[in-house]
Amino acid sequence: MRELNWFIKAYNDISKRELFDVYSLRQEVFVVEQECAYQDVDEKDKFSYHLMVYDKELLVAYLRIVNPGVSYVEPSIGRVVTKSAYRGFGLGRKLMEKAIHQVKLLFNKSSIRISAQQYLIPFYESVNFKIIGEAYLEDNIPHIEMLYCE
C-alpha cells in the first residue's frame, strides 16, 4: 500500500471538496453497502473533528471525533469507515489509534464513549473499548455502547 496522507480538521476548516468526499464515502458504505437508509448527515458533524485518510486524491478512511457534551458527556468517536478496497490492511486499527490519541490531545480526556455496531465488538475491544450497556437497535442495526478508559 502506498503512503497515505492523514488530516484532522474541525468542521469549519474542511474544504467543500473534503466535505463532499466525506459524505460520499459515508454514503457508499453506510447507506449503499450496508443497505441502510438513514439520515447520515447530521448536526453532530458541525461539532466534530474529522479525521480523513487520503490515498493521493481518494478518501479511503474516515471517522469523526464528536466534542464532549454533544452525543455523550465524554468525547465520542463515530462514523468509522474504510473504503472496501482498503480493508484488511490494518487501516481501521491505525485510524482508531490515531483518533484515541487526538481525543487526548484535543480534550485532555482519557475516556471515550462510542455506539458500536455489534458485529464490531471484537475490533473495538482490541483497541481497549469495553462494553458498558445492553444491545439496542439503531437504524435497524444492532449496536452497543462501549467506553474507552486508560
C-alpha positions as CSV (number, residue, x, y, z in Angstrom):
1,M,0.0,0.0,0.0
2,R,1.2,3.5,-0.9
3,E,1.9,6.1,1.8
4,L,-1.3,7.6,2.9
5,N,-2.0,11.2,3.9
6,W,-3.7,11.9,7.2
7,F,-5.6,15.1,8.1
8,I,-7.6,16.1,11.1
9,K,-9.8,19.2,10.8
10,A,-12.6,20.9,12.6
11,Y,-15.8,21.3,10.7
12,N,-15.2,25.0,9.9
13,D,-11.8,24.1,8.4
14,I,-12.9,21.4,6.0
15,S,-12.9,22.4,2.3
16,K,-16.0,21.8,0.2
17,R,-14.2,19.1,-1.7
18,E,-13.2,17.3,1.6
19,L,-16.8,17.5,2.9
20,F,-18.1,16.1,-0.4
21,D,-15.5,13.2,-0.1
22,V,-16.6,12.5,3.5
23,Y,-20.3,12.4,2.7
24,S,-19.7,10.3,-0.5
25,L,-17.6,7.7,1.4
26,R,-20.1,7.5,4.3
27,Q,-23.0,7.0,1.9
28,E,-21.1,4.4,-0.1
29,V,-20.5,2.3,2.9
30,F,-23.3,3.0,5.4
31,V,-26.2,3.6,3.1
32,V,-25.4,1.6,-0.1
33,E,-23.1,-1.3,1.1
34,Q,-24.9,-1.9,4.4
35,E,-28.3,-1.3,2.7
36,C,-29.4,1.0,5.5
37,A,-31.5,4.0,4.5
38,Y,-30.9,6.6,7.3
39,Q,-30.0,10.2,7.8
40,D,-26.2,10.0,7.8
41,V,-25.5,13.8,7.7
42,D,-26.5,15.3,11.0
43,E,-25.8,18.3,13.2
44,K,-23.0,16.4,15.0
45,D,-20.8,16.9,12.1
46,K,-20.7,20.6,12.9
47,F,-19.4,19.8,16.4
48,S,-16.8,17.3,15.4
49,Y,-13.2,17.0,14.3
50,H,-12.9,15.0,11.1
51,L,-10.0,12.5,10.7
52,M,-9.5,11.8,7.0
53,V,-7.1,9.4,5.3
54,Y,-6.3,10.0,1.6
55,D,-4.5,7.9,-1.0
56,K,-3.5,10.7,-3.3
57,E,-6.9,12.3,-4.2
58,L,-9.1,9.5,-2.9
59,L,-10.5,9.5,0.6
60,V,-10.1,5.9,1.8
61,A,-10.8,6.1,5.5
62,Y,-12.6,8.5,7.8
63,L,-14.0,9.0,11.3
64,R,-15.4,11.9,13.3
65,I,-14.5,12.8,16.8
66,V,-17.6,14.4,18.4
67,N,-17.0,17.0,21.1
68,P,-17.9,16.2,24.7
69,G,-21.5,17.1,25.5
70,V,-22.8,16.5,22.0
71,S,-23.5,12.8,21.9
72,Y,-22.4,11.9,25.4
73,V,-20.7,13.6,28.4
74,E,-17.5,12.2,27.1
75,P,-16.0,12.8,23.7
76,S,-17.2,10.2,21.1
77,I,-15.8,8.6,18.0
78,G,-18.2,7.7,15.2
79,R,-18.9,7.2,11.5
80,V,-15.7,5.0,11.4
81,V,-15.4,3.9,7.8
82,T,-12.9,2.4,5.4
83,K,-13.3,2.0,1.7
84,S,-13.8,-1.6,0.8
85,A,-10.6,-2.0,-1.3
86,Y,-8.6,-0.7,1.6
87,R,-9.9,-3.1,4.2
88,G,-7.7,-5.9,5.7
89,F,-4.5,-3.9,5.9
90,G,-4.9,-2.7,9.5
91,L,-6.0,0.8,8.4
92,G,-9.1,0.7,10.7
93,R,-6.9,-0.1,13.7
94,K,-4.5,2.7,12.9
95,L,-7.4,5.1,12.4
96,M,-8.8,4.3,15.8
97,E,-5.4,4.6,17.5
98,K,-4.9,8.0,15.9
99,A,-8.4,9.1,17.0
100,I,-7.8,8.0,20.6
101,H,-4.6,9.9,20.6
102,Q,-6.3,13.0,19.1
103,V,-9.0,12.9,21.8
104,K,-6.4,13.0,24.5
105,L,-4.7,16.0,22.7
106,L,-7.8,17.9,21.9
107,F,-9.8,17.4,25.2
108,N,-7.3,16.2,27.7
109,K,-9.6,13.3,28.3
110,S,-8.9,9.6,28.5
111,S,-12.5,8.3,28.4
112,I,-14.3,8.0,25.1
113,R,-17.8,6.6,24.5
114,I,-18.9,5.0,21.3
115,S,-22.0,3.4,19.8
116,A,-20.6,0.4,18.1
117,Q,-22.2,-1.9,15.6
118,Q,-22.4,-5.2,17.5
119,Y,-20.5,-7.3,15.0
120,L,-17.5,-5.0,15.5
121,I,-17.3,-5.6,19.3
122,P,-14.1,-7.7,18.9
123,F,-12.4,-5.0,16.9
124,Y,-13.2,-2.2,19.4
125,E,-12.2,-4.5,22.3
126,S,-8.9,-4.9,20.6
127,V,-8.3,-1.2,20.9
128,N,-9.3,-1.2,24.6
129,F,-13.0,-0.4,24.5
130,K,-15.3,-2.2,27.0
131,I,-19.0,-3.0,26.7
132,I,-21.0,-0.8,29.1
133,G,-24.5,-1.3,28.1
134,E,-27.1,-3.6,26.6
135,A,-27.6,-4.2,22.9
136,Y,-30.1,-1.9,21.1
137,L,-31.2,-1.2,17.5
138,E,-30.1,1.9,15.8
139,D,-31.3,2.3,12.2
140,N,-32.3,-1.4,12.4
141,I,-28.7,-2.4,13.1
142,P,-27.7,-4.0,16.4
143,H,-25.5,-1.6,18.4
144,I,-23.9,-1.5,21.8
145,E,-22.3,1.3,23.9
146,M,-18.7,0.9,24.7
147,L,-16.2,3.0,26.7
148,Y,-12.5,3.5,26.4
149,C,-10.6,4.3,29.6
150,E,-6.9,4.2,30.3
